[in-house]
Amino acid sequence: MLLKMIAGLSGPEFSLAPGDEREFEDTEAERLIDAGFAVKAEEASAAPAKTKKGKANVVPASGNSGAE
């Protein structure tokens, strides 16, 4: 089963980062999905992309010693 990783995972044969896709045997794939480490690759492509909301982390000019 093709999975898309949600969390990083490494082992003796692979090192995966969030967003990586890899084929796993069905029993291992179900275990990873149940643990919250991955989703089926088909479901991941159908899900809307997450966006970060809120203000940018910006330092005001009064706190920046290099600004005039």
C-alpha positions in Angstrom: 0.0 0.0 0.0 1.4 3.4 -0.9 1.5 5.8 2.1 2.3 9.4 2.5 4.2 10.2 5.7 2.9 12.7 8.2 5.8 12.2 10.6 9.5 11.3 10.0 10.3 7.6 10.3 13.6 5.8 9.8 14.8 2.2 9.9 17.7 0.1 8.6 16.3 0.2 5.1 14.8 3.7 4.8 14.7 7.3 6.2 11.5 9.1 5.5 10.5 12.7 6.1 7.0 14.2 6.4 5.5 14.3 2.8 7.6 11.4 1.5 5.7 8.5 -0.1 6.7 4.9 0.2 5.2 1.4 -0.5 4.6 -0.7 2.6 3.1 -4.2 3.1 -0.6 -3.9 4.1 -0.2 -5.0 7.7 2.7 -2.5 8.3 0.8 0.2 6.4 -2.3 -0.2 8.6 -0.1 -0.1 11.7 1.5 3.2 10.6 -1.9 4.7 9.7 -3.4 3.7 13.1 -0.4 5.2 14.9 -0.8 8.5 13.1 2.5 8.4 11.2 1.0 8.2 7.7 -2.1 8.3 5.5 -2.9 6.5 2.3 -1.3 8.4 -0.6 -4.6 8.7 -2.5 -6.3 10.3 0.6 -3.4 12.7 1.1 -3.7 14.1 -2.5 -7.4 14.6 -2.1 -7.1 16.5 1.2 -6.8 20.3 1.1 -3.4 21.7 1.9 -2.9 23.1 5.4 -2.2 26.8 5.6 -0.7 28.6 8.5 -2.9 31.4 9.8 -1.9 34.4 11.9 0.5 37.2 11.7 4.0 36.8 10.5 6.8 36.9 13.1 8.1 40.4 12.4 10.3 42.5 14.6 9.2 46.1 14.8 11.6 48.9 13.8 11.9 50.1 17.4 13.3 46.7 18.4 15.8 46.5 15.5 19.1 48.1 16.5 20.1 48.3 12.8 17.1 50.4 11.7 17.1 54.2 11.7 
